[in-house]
Amino acid sequence: MSDRFDIRQDLEPGAPEELVTLAERLLDQRPLPNPVFRGELRRALAAQSERTRPPERVRALIARFAAAGAALLIVGAVSAAGAGPLG
């Protein structure tokens, strides 16, 4: 068996050797997906990650929204105090 994975680490100490042999055979004979399928999957996942990527200037957008919110809070506080445009 290859060194990439040792099934014996996952088994109890008294596991039968037939079980180890079966696990090694299944691991060695595991089929790989078709290269066409893998390529299509890679392109689909890459396209999906492009769509879910945040906008380029996220920090600037966050700063603008935070400034607008702070300005609204200040106007609301001043108005609640009886002064300002809504007082």
Protein Blocks (a to p, Z undefined) as FASTA:
>chain_A
ZZkbcfklmpcfklcfklmmmmmmmmmmpccddfklmmmmmmmmmmmmmmmpccfklmlm
mmmmmmmmmmmmmmmmmmmnopajkZZ
